[in-house]
Amino acid sequence: MSYKQLNKQTGVALIFIMVIFSLVTVLAAKIVTNIRLETERTSHLLMRQQAKQYAYSAEQLVAELLRADKENDERNKAVKDHYFEAWHYQQEELKIDTGDIGKIEIDVFDLQGFINLNSLAATGTTNNGQPPGGNPPNNSGGNNPRDNTNNKGDSLDSKAVLQRLLSLQGIEADKARQIISQITDWVDSNQQVSAGGAEDDDYLLGDNPYRTANDQMASVSELMLLANMDYKIYRKLAPFVTVIPAVSGDTKINVNTAPVEVFQAMISGLDKRSAEAIIKARGKEGFKEAKDFEELGVLTGKQIPKGSIDIKSDYFKAVIKTKFADAEYYLVSYFHRSPKQGVSVISRQEGQPLIRLAKPKVKKD
């Protein structure tokens, strides 16, 4: 073999070595990148899992505070719920022993301080909340001071209340009536179309066909499924309405936690100044009895739905935001407080709520 041939072969071998080295370098870089991405992914999953556990711990704290409040009220024979009690948090941050790595923020709402859309499903009921031809809901569990509801007088006209609420938000009367009819058709159990309403036949003809629920709403966001609902109206309505099981003829509103707009919607002819006077009158202790609310001077001459007001609540909502390192987690929990089962979580939602309920701002001492 001549020197020239040997030199040519050496050059080819060198090229092969360089190609192999390049491939090895690329593969090594790919492996390192994958390991780094998997490590970051695993790390983020672990951080999110820790943030999630913080949220469940906060949920348990709220449940325990609600249970303790119920026991304390019954022990003191002063059953009432208001936003100056220990169970209430208003976007408050809890201190936890993790420095700046972990954070918990809790916002608790009394759902009975708002207008229940599911009350539209309980039409044709008597003042004591008993459906026609049916048995009253068995929520008492015996002699329970939390069941001393004032059922005297007129019950709440849910349609009229929603009509006034929509009017307060600048929605014209015809549009408001149409929305109320469509909500009614959505939550009732039949396929009879109300005036301006919509049932299955209307929704099945759309580009994305679906049926009406014909059952109580599980989330306020179901409003966006209504035929003539748009996001602008939804944003105006959502802060003042809620969905809780309408097991009786009308869902009672807690006058110790209701905001100004709910009072104006609930009581015909009540102006904003008078509604603000109600909130000022209930103070930091809340009304001790429903009659204390009914006898307020600003309500003289007004028709009060006495059978639909209360000073206590059984349904609550907690919006919990947690953070651990770079991971954030949102949990929305719904609580039911009953005489027999105590406090239970009836539903959960993950994710940040787009619209929060408009509860009154509270300054605790």
BAGUSE-468813 format. One record per residue (C-alpha): x, y, z; residue number from 1; residue in one letter. Coordinates in Angstrom, 1 decimal. Example, Ala and Ser with C-alpha at 12.3 -4.5 7.8 and 13.67 -1.06 7.14 Angstrom:
// BAGUSE-468813
NODE / 12.3 / -4.5 / 7.8 / 1 / a
NODE / 13.7 / -1.1 / 7.1 / 2 / s
***
This chain:
// BAGUSE-468813
NODE / 0.0 / 0.0 / 0.0 / 1 / m
NODE / 1.5 / 3.3 / -1.1 / 2 / s
NODE / 1.8 / 6.3 / 1.2 / 3 / y
NODE / -0.8 / 8.2 / -0.9 / 4 / k
NODE / -3.4 / 5.4 / -0.5 / 5 / q
NODE / -2.8 / 5.2 / 3.3 / 6 / l
NODE / -3.2 / 8.9 / 3.7 / 7 / n
NODE / -6.5 / 8.8 / 1.8 / 8 / k
NODE / -7.9 / 6.0 / 4.1 / 9 / q
NODE / -6.7 / 7.9 / 7.2 / 10 / t
NODE / -8.7 / 10.9 / 6.0 / 11 / g
NODE / -11.9 / 8.8 / 5.5 / 12 / v
NODE / -11.5 / 7.3 / 8.9 / 13 / a
NODE / -11.1 / 10.7 / 10.4 / 14 / l
NODE / -14.4 / 11.9 / 8.8 / 15 / i
NODE / -16.2 / 8.8 / 10.2 / 16 / f
NODE / -14.9 / 9.6 / 13.6 / 17 / i
NODE / -16.0 / 13.2 / 13.4 / 18 / m
NODE / -19.5 / 12.1 / 12.2 / 19 / v
NODE / -19.8 / 9.6 / 15.1 / 20 / i
NODE / -18.6 / 12.1 / 17.6 / 21 / f
NODE / -21.1 / 14.6 / 16.3 / 22 / s
NODE / -23.9 / 12.1 / 16.6 / 23 / l
NODE / -22.8 / 11.2 / 20.1 / 24 / v
NODE / -22.7 / 14.9 / 21.1 / 25 / t
NODE / -26.2 / 15.5 / 19.7 / 26 / v
NODE / -27.6 / 12.4 / 21.5 / 27 / l
NODE / -25.9 / 13.4 / 24.7 / 28 / a
NODE / -27.3 / 16.9 / 24.5 / 29 / a
NODE / -30.8 / 15.5 / 23.8 / 30 / k
NODE / -30.5 / 13.1 / 26.8 / 31 / i
NODE / -29.4 / 16.0 / 29.1 / 32 / v
NODE / -32.2 / 18.2 / 27.8 / 33 / t
NODE / -34.8 / 15.5 / 28.4 / 34 / n
NODE / -33.5 / 14.8 / 31.9 / 35 / i
NODE / -33.6 / 18.5 / 32.7 / 36 / r
NODE / -37.2 / 18.8 / 31.3 / 37 / l
NODE / -38.4 / 15.7 / 33.2 / 38 / e
NODE / -36.7 / 17.0 / 36.4 / 39 / t
NODE / -38.5 / 20.4 / 36.0 / 40 / e
NODE / -41.8 / 18.7 / 35.2 / 41 / r
NODE / -41.5 / 16.4 / 38.2 / 42 / t
NODE / -40.5 / 19.3 / 40.4 / 43 / s
NODE / -43.5 / 21.3 / 39.2 / 44 / h
NODE / -45.8 / 18.4 / 39.8 / 45 / l
NODE / -44.5 / 18.0 / 43.3 / 46 / l
NODE / -44.8 / 21.7 / 44.0 / 47 / m
NODE / -48.4 / 21.7 / 42.6 / 48 / r
NODE / -49.3 / 18.7 / 44.7 / 49 / q
NODE / -48.0 / 20.4 / 47.8 / 50 / q
NODE / -50.0 / 23.5 / 46.9 / 51 / a
NODE / -53.1 / 21.3 / 46.5 / 52 / k
NODE / -52.6 / 19.8 / 49.9 / 53 / q
NODE / -52.4 / 23.3 / 51.4 / 54 / y
NODE / -55.8 / 24.0 / 49.7 / 55 / a
NODE / -57.4 / 20.9 / 51.2 / 56 / y
NODE / -56.0 / 21.8 / 54.6 / 57 / s
NODE / -57.5 / 25.3 / 54.3 / 58 / a
NODE / -60.8 / 23.6 / 53.3 / 59 / e
NODE / -60.7 / 21.5 / 56.4 / 60 / q
NODE / -60.0 / 24.6 / 58.5 / 61 / l
NODE / -63.1 / 26.4 / 57.1 / 62 / v
NODE / -65.3 / 23.3 / 57.7 / 63 / a
NODE / -64.0 / 23.1 / 61.3 / 64 / e
NODE / -64.7 / 26.8 / 61.9 / 65 / l
NODE / -68.2 / 26.4 / 60.6 / 66 / l
NODE / -68.8 / 23.4 / 62.8 / 67 / r
NODE / -67.4 / 25.3 / 65.9 / 68 / a
NODE / -69.6 / 28.3 / 65.1 / 69 / d
NODE / -72.8 / 26.1 / 65.0 / 70 / k
NODE / -71.9 / 24.5 / 68.3 / 71 / e
NODE / -71.2 / 27.9 / 69.9 / 72 / n
NODE / -74.4 / 29.4 / 68.6 / 73 / d
NODE / -76.5 / 26.5 / 70.0 / 74 / e
NODE / -74.6 / 26.5 / 73.3 / 75 / r
NODE / -75.3 / 30.3 / 73.7 / 76 / n
NODE / -78.8 / 30.0 / 72.2 / 77 / k
NODE / -78.0 / 32.8 / 69.8 / 78 / a
NODE / -78.2 / 31.2 / 66.4 / 79 / v
NODE / -77.2 / 33.7 / 63.7 / 80 / k
NODE / -74.5 / 34.0 / 61.1 / 81 / d
NODE / -72.7 / 37.1 / 60.0 / 82 / h
NODE / -69.4 / 38.2 / 58.5 / 83 / y
NODE / -67.8 / 39.2 / 61.8 / 84 / f
NODE / -67.7 / 35.7 / 63.0 / 85 / e
NODE / -64.6 / 33.5 / 63.2 / 86 / a
NODE / -65.5 / 31.4 / 60.1 / 87 / w
NODE / -65.3 / 34.4 / 57.8 / 88 / h
NODE / -62.1 / 35.1 / 55.8 / 89 / y
NODE / -62.0 / 37.9 / 53.3 / 90 / q
NODE / -59.1 / 37.2 / 50.9 / 91 / q
NODE / -56.9 / 36.8 / 54.1 / 92 / e
NODE / -53.5 / 35.2 / 53.9 / 93 / e
NODE / -52.7 / 32.6 / 56.5 / 94 / l
NODE / -49.2 / 32.4 / 58.0 / 95 / k
NODE / -47.6 / 29.0 / 57.5 / 96 / i
NODE / -44.1 / 27.9 / 58.6 / 97 / d
NODE / -42.5 / 27.9 / 55.2 / 98 / t
NODE / -41.1 / 31.4 / 54.9 / 99 / g
NODE / -42.0 / 32.9 / 51.5 / 100 / d
NODE / -42.2 / 29.5 / 49.8 / 101 / i
NODE / -45.8 / 28.6 / 50.8 / 102 / g
NODE / -48.9 / 30.8 / 51.0 / 103 / k
NODE / -52.6 / 30.3 / 51.6 / 104 / i
NODE / -55.3 / 32.8 / 50.9 / 105 / e
NODE / -59.0 / 32.1 / 51.9 / 106 / i
NODE / -62.2 / 34.0 / 50.9 / 107 / d
NODE / -65.4 / 32.6 / 52.5 / 108 / v
NODE / -68.9 / 33.5 / 51.3 / 109 / f
NODE / -72.3 / 32.9 / 52.9 / 110 / d
NODE / -74.3 / 31.6 / 49.9 / 111 / l
NODE / -77.6 / 32.4 / 51.5 / 112 / q
NODE / -76.7 / 36.1 / 51.4 / 113 / g
NODE / -77.4 / 36.0 / 47.6 / 114 / f
NODE / -80.3 / 35.2 / 45.3 / 115 / i
NODE / -80.7 / 31.5 / 44.6 / 116 / n
NODE / -81.4 / 30.8 / 40.9 / 117 / l
NODE / -82.7 / 27.3 / 41.8 / 118 / n
NODE / -85.6 / 28.9 / 43.7 / 119 / s
NODE / -87.2 / 29.3 / 40.3 / 120 / l
NODE / -87.4 / 25.5 / 40.1 / 121 / a
NODE / -89.5 / 25.5 / 43.3 / 122 / a
NODE / -92.6 / 27.2 / 42.0 / 123 / t
NODE / -96.1 / 26.7 / 43.3 / 124 / g
NODE / -95.1 / 26.1 / 46.9 / 125 / t
NODE / -96.6 / 27.1 / 50.2 / 126 / t
NODE / -95.1 / 29.7 / 52.6 / 127 / n
NODE / -93.7 / 27.0 / 54.8 / 128 / n
NODE / -91.6 / 25.6 / 52.0 / 129 / g
NODE / -93.7 / 22.5 / 51.4 / 130 / q
NODE / -94.2 / 21.5 / 47.8 / 131 / p
NODE / -97.8 / 20.9 / 46.9 / 132 / p
NODE / -98.8 / 17.3 / 47.5 / 133 / g
NODE / -95.4 / 16.5 / 49.0 / 134 / g
NODE / -93.8 / 16.2 / 52.4 / 135 / n
NODE / -91.7 / 19.0 / 53.9 / 136 / p
NODE / -87.9 / 18.5 / 53.8 / 137 / p
NODE / -86.7 / 16.7 / 56.8 / 138 / n
NODE / -83.8 / 18.9 / 57.9 / 139 / n
NODE / -84.7 / 19.4 / 61.5 / 140 / s
NODE / -83.2 / 16.3 / 63.1 / 141 / g
NODE / -85.3 / 16.9 / 66.2 / 142 / g
NODE / -85.5 / 20.1 / 68.3 / 143 / n
NODE / -82.8 / 22.3 / 66.8 / 144 / n
NODE / -82.5 / 26.0 / 67.5 / 145 / p
NODE / -81.2 / 26.6 / 63.9 / 146 / r
NODE / -84.7 / 25.7 / 62.6 / 147 / d
NODE / -86.6 / 28.5 / 64.2 / 148 / n
NODE / -87.3 / 30.2 / 60.9 / 149 / t
NODE / -89.8 / 33.0 / 60.7 / 150 / n
NODE / -92.4 / 31.8 / 58.2 / 151 / n
NODE / -94.9 / 34.6 / 58.7 / 152 / k
NODE / -96.1 / 36.8 / 55.9 / 153 / g
NODE / -95.4 / 36.6 / 52.2 / 154 / d
NODE / -92.9 / 34.4 / 50.5 / 155 / s
NODE / -90.2 / 35.6 / 48.1 / 156 / l
NODE / -91.3 / 36.1 / 44.5 / 157 / d
NODE / -88.1 / 34.9 / 42.8 / 158 / s
NODE / -89.1 / 36.1 / 39.4 / 159 / k
NODE / -89.8 / 39.6 / 40.7 / 160 / a
NODE / -86.6 / 39.7 / 42.7 / 161 / v
NODE / -84.5 / 38.7 / 39.6 / 162 / l
NODE / -86.4 / 41.3 / 37.5 / 163 / q
NODE / -85.5 / 44.0 / 40.0 / 164 / r
NODE / -81.9 / 42.8 / 40.2 / 165 / l
NODE / -81.5 / 42.9 / 36.4 / 166 / l
NODE / -83.1 / 46.3 / 36.3 / 167 / s
NODE / -80.6 / 47.6 / 38.9 / 168 / l
NODE / -77.8 / 46.3 / 36.6 / 169 / q
NODE / -79.2 / 48.3 / 33.7 / 170 / g
NODE / -80.8 / 45.5 / 31.8 / 171 / i
NODE / -84.0 / 46.6 / 30.0 / 172 / e
NODE / -87.3 / 45.1 / 31.2 / 173 / a
NODE / -88.1 / 43.0 / 28.1 / 174 / d
NODE / -84.6 / 41.5 / 28.0 / 175 / k
NODE / -84.8 / 40.8 / 31.8 / 176 / a
NODE / -88.1 / 39.0 / 31.4 / 177 / r
NODE / -86.7 / 36.9 / 28.6 / 178 / q
NODE / -83.7 / 35.9 / 30.7 / 179 / i
NODE / -85.9 / 35.0 / 33.7 / 180 / i
NODE / -88.1 / 32.8 / 31.5 / 181 / s
NODE / -85.1 / 31.0 / 30.1 / 182 / q
NODE / -83.7 / 30.4 / 33.5 / 183 / i
NODE / -87.1 / 29.0 / 34.6 / 184 / t
NODE / -87.3 / 26.7 / 31.6 / 185 / d
NODE / -83.7 / 25.5 / 32.3 / 186 / w
NODE / -84.4 / 24.5 / 35.9 / 187 / v
NODE / -88.0 / 23.3 / 35.7 / 188 / d
NODE / -88.8 / 19.6 / 35.1 / 189 / s
NODE / -90.9 / 20.0 / 32.0 / 190 / n
NODE / -90.7 / 20.9 / 28.4 / 191 / q
NODE / -93.4 / 23.6 / 28.4 / 192 / q
NODE / -91.9 / 26.8 / 27.0 / 193 / v
NODE / -92.5 / 29.9 / 29.1 / 194 / s
NODE / -93.3 / 33.2 / 27.3 / 195 / a
NODE / -89.8 / 34.3 / 26.0 / 196 / g
NODE / -88.3 / 31.1 / 27.3 / 197 / g
NODE / -86.6 / 28.1 / 25.6 / 198 / a
NODE / -86.7 / 24.4 / 25.9 / 199 / e
NODE / -85.0 / 21.5 / 24.1 / 200 / d
NODE / -86.4 / 22.2 / 20.7 / 201 / d
NODE / -84.8 / 25.7 / 20.7 / 202 / d
NODE / -81.4 / 24.5 / 21.8 / 203 / y
NODE / -81.3 / 21.4 / 19.5 / 204 / l
NODE / -81.6 / 23.6 / 16.5 / 205 / l
NODE / -78.4 / 25.6 / 17.2 / 206 / g
NODE / -75.0 / 25.1 / 15.7 / 207 / d
NODE / -73.8 / 23.2 / 18.8 / 208 / n
NODE / -77.0 / 21.4 / 19.8 / 209 / p
NODE / -77.6 / 20.5 / 23.5 / 210 / y
NODE / -80.6 / 20.0 / 25.8 / 211 / r
NODE / -81.9 / 22.0 / 28.7 / 212 / t
NODE / -81.0 / 20.6 / 32.1 / 213 / a
NODE / -84.6 / 20.4 / 33.3 / 214 / n
NODE / -83.0 / 20.2 / 36.8 / 215 / d
NODE / -81.6 / 22.6 / 39.3 / 216 / q
NODE / -78.4 / 24.3 / 38.3 / 217 / m
NODE / -75.1 / 23.0 / 39.6 / 218 / a
NODE / -73.1 / 26.1 / 38.8 / 219 / s
NODE / -73.9 / 29.8 / 38.1 / 220 / v
NODE / -71.8 / 29.4 / 34.9 / 221 / s
NODE / -74.7 / 27.4 / 33.4 / 222 / e
NODE / -76.3 / 30.9 / 32.8 / 223 / l
NODE / -73.9 / 31.1 / 29.8 / 224 / m
NODE / -75.8 / 28.2 / 28.2 / 225 / l
NODE / -79.0 / 30.1 / 28.0 / 226 / l
NODE / -80.3 / 31.0 / 24.5 / 227 / a
NODE / -80.0 / 34.8 / 24.9 / 228 / n
NODE / -77.4 / 35.2 / 27.5 / 229 / m
NODE / -74.2 / 37.1 / 26.7 / 230 / d
NODE / -71.0 / 37.6 / 28.8 / 231 / y
NODE / -71.8 / 41.3 / 29.4 / 232 / k
NODE / -75.1 / 40.5 / 31.1 / 233 / i
NODE / -73.5 / 37.4 / 32.9 / 234 / y
NODE / -70.8 / 39.6 / 34.4 / 235 / r
NODE / -73.5 / 42.0 / 35.8 / 236 / k
NODE / -75.7 / 39.2 / 37.2 / 237 / l
NODE / -73.2 / 36.6 / 38.5 / 238 / a
NODE / -71.9 / 38.6 / 41.6 / 239 / p
NODE / -75.3 / 38.6 / 43.2 / 240 / f
NODE / -76.7 / 35.1 / 42.4 / 241 / v
NODE / -75.8 / 31.6 / 43.6 / 242 / t
NODE / -77.0 / 28.0 / 43.1 / 243 / v
NODE / -77.9 / 25.9 / 46.2 / 244 / i
NODE / -80.4 / 23.1 / 46.4 / 245 / p
NODE / -83.9 / 24.4 / 46.5 / 246 / a
NODE / -85.3 / 21.7 / 48.7 / 247 / v
NODE / -88.1 / 23.9 / 49.9 / 248 / s
NODE / -90.5 / 26.4 / 48.2 / 249 / g
NODE / -88.3 / 29.3 / 48.6 / 250 / d
NODE / -84.7 / 29.7 / 49.6 / 251 / t
NODE / -84.3 / 32.1 / 52.6 / 252 / k
NODE / -82.0 / 35.0 / 52.3 / 253 / i
NODE / -79.8 / 35.8 / 55.3 / 254 / n
NODE / -80.3 / 39.5 / 56.1 / 255 / v
NODE / -77.1 / 39.4 / 58.2 / 256 / n
NODE / -74.9 / 38.8 / 55.2 / 257 / t
NODE / -76.8 / 40.1 / 52.1 / 258 / a
NODE / -75.2 / 43.0 / 50.2 / 259 / p
NODE / -76.9 / 46.3 / 49.2 / 260 / v
NODE / -78.0 / 45.0 / 45.7 / 261 / e
NODE / -79.7 / 41.9 / 47.2 / 262 / v
NODE / -81.7 / 44.0 / 49.6 / 263 / f
NODE / -82.8 / 46.3 / 46.7 / 264 / q
NODE / -83.8 / 43.3 / 44.6 / 265 / a
NODE / -85.6 / 41.6 / 47.5 / 266 / m
NODE / -87.7 / 44.6 / 48.7 / 267 / i
NODE / -89.6 / 46.5 / 46.1 / 268 / s
NODE / -89.0 / 50.3 / 46.1 / 269 / g
NODE / -86.0 / 50.2 / 48.4 / 270 / l
NODE / -83.3 / 52.7 / 47.4 / 271 / d
NODE / -79.6 / 52.3 / 47.7 / 272 / k
NODE / -79.4 / 54.7 / 50.7 / 273 / r
NODE / -82.0 / 52.7 / 52.6 / 274 / s
NODE / -80.2 / 49.4 / 51.8 / 275 / a
NODE / -76.9 / 50.8 / 53.1 / 276 / e
NODE / -78.8 / 51.9 / 56.2 / 277 / a
NODE / -79.8 / 48.2 / 56.8 / 278 / i
NODE / -76.2 / 47.1 / 56.6 / 279 / i
NODE / -75.2 / 49.8 / 59.0 / 280 / k
NODE / -78.0 / 48.9 / 61.4 / 281 / a
NODE / -77.0 / 45.2 / 61.6 / 282 / r
NODE / -73.5 / 46.3 / 62.7 / 283 / g
NODE / -70.9 / 43.9 / 63.8 / 284 / k
NODE / -73.2 / 41.6 / 65.7 / 285 / e
NODE / -75.9 / 41.1 / 63.1 / 286 / g
NODE / -79.7 / 41.1 / 63.7 / 287 / f
NODE / -80.5 / 38.8 / 66.7 / 288 / k
NODE / -83.9 / 38.0 / 65.3 / 289 / e
NODE / -85.7 / 38.4 / 62.0 / 290 / a
NODE / -88.2 / 40.8 / 63.6 / 291 / k
NODE / -85.3 / 43.2 / 64.4 / 292 / d
NODE / -84.8 / 43.5 / 60.6 / 293 / f
NODE / -88.5 / 43.8 / 59.9 / 294 / e
NODE / -89.0 / 46.6 / 62.4 / 295 / e
NODE / -86.3 / 48.9 / 60.9 / 296 / l
NODE / -87.5 / 52.4 / 60.2 / 297 / g
NODE / -86.2 / 52.4 / 56.6 / 298 / v
NODE / -88.6 / 49.5 / 55.9 / 299 / l
NODE / -91.7 / 51.2 / 57.1 / 300 / t
NODE / -94.4 / 50.8 / 54.4 / 301 / g
NODE / -92.3 / 48.3 / 52.4 / 302 / k
NODE / -93.6 / 44.8 / 51.7 / 303 / q
NODE / -91.1 / 42.4 / 53.4 / 304 / i
NODE / -91.0 / 38.7 / 52.3 / 305 / p
NODE / -91.1 / 37.6 / 55.9 / 306 / k
NODE / -91.3 / 33.9 / 55.0 / 307 / g
NODE / -88.1 / 34.1 / 53.0 / 308 / s
NODE / -85.7 / 35.9 / 55.3 / 309 / i
NODE / -83.5 / 34.5 / 57.9 / 310 / d
NODE / -80.6 / 35.4 / 60.2 / 311 / i
NODE / -78.7 / 32.1 / 59.8 / 312 / k
NODE / -77.3 / 30.1 / 57.0 / 313 / s
NODE / -76.5 / 26.5 / 56.1 / 314 / d
NODE / -74.7 / 26.9 / 52.7 / 315 / y
NODE / -71.2 / 28.4 / 52.3 / 316 / f
NODE / -68.5 / 28.8 / 49.7 / 317 / k
NODE / -64.7 / 29.1 / 50.1 / 318 / a
NODE / -62.4 / 30.3 / 47.4 / 319 / v
NODE / -58.9 / 29.1 / 48.3 / 320 / i
NODE / -55.7 / 30.2 / 46.6 / 321 / k
NODE / -52.4 / 28.4 / 47.6 / 322 / t
NODE / -48.9 / 28.8 / 46.4 / 323 / k
NODE / -45.8 / 26.6 / 46.9 / 324 / f
NODE / -42.6 / 27.9 / 45.3 / 325 / a
NODE / -43.6 / 28.5 / 41.7 / 326 / d
NODE / -46.8 / 26.5 / 41.7 / 327 / a
NODE / -50.3 / 28.1 / 42.3 / 328 / e
NODE / -53.5 / 26.2 / 43.0 / 329 / y
NODE / -57.1 / 27.4 / 43.2 / 330 / y
NODE / -59.9 / 25.4 / 44.9 / 331 / l
NODE / -63.5 / 26.4 / 45.2 / 332 / v
NODE / -65.4 / 24.4 / 47.9 / 333 / s
NODE / -69.1 / 24.4 / 48.7 / 334 / y
NODE / -70.2 / 23.5 / 52.2 / 335 / f
NODE / -73.5 / 22.4 / 53.7 / 336 / h
NODE / -74.0 / 22.6 / 57.4 / 337 / r
NODE / -76.8 / 20.4 / 58.6 / 338 / s
NODE / -78.1 / 19.3 / 62.1 / 339 / p
NODE / -77.6 / 15.6 / 61.4 / 340 / k
NODE / -74.4 / 15.4 / 59.3 / 341 / q
NODE / -72.6 / 18.4 / 60.6 / 342 / g
NODE / -70.5 / 20.2 / 58.0 / 343 / v
NODE / -69.8 / 18.5 / 54.7 / 344 / s
NODE / -68.3 / 19.5 / 51.4 / 345 / v
NODE / -71.0 / 19.0 / 48.8 / 346 / i
NODE / -68.9 / 20.0 / 45.7 / 347 / s
NODE / -65.4 / 21.2 / 44.6 / 348 / r
NODE / -64.1 / 23.1 / 41.6 / 349 / q
NODE / -60.5 / 23.5 / 40.5 / 350 / e
NODE / -59.4 / 26.7 / 38.9 / 351 / g
NODE / -59.6 / 30.4 / 39.5 / 352 / q
NODE / -63.1 / 31.8 / 39.5 / 353 / p
NODE / -63.6 / 34.5 / 36.8 / 354 / l
NODE / -66.2 / 36.4 / 38.9 / 355 / i
NODE / -66.5 / 36.6 / 42.7 / 356 / r
NODE / -69.7 / 37.1 / 44.7 / 357 / l
NODE / -70.1 / 40.7 / 45.8 / 358 / a
NODE / -70.2 / 40.4 / 49.5 / 359 / k
NODE / -70.0 / 43.5 / 51.7 / 360 / p
NODE / -66.5 / 44.5 / 52.8 / 361 / k
NODE / -65.8 / 43.8 / 56.4 / 362 / v
NODE / -63.2 / 45.3 / 58.7 / 363 / k
NODE / -62.5 / 43.0 / 61.7 / 364 / k
NODE / -61.0 / 44.4 / 64.9 / 365 / d
***
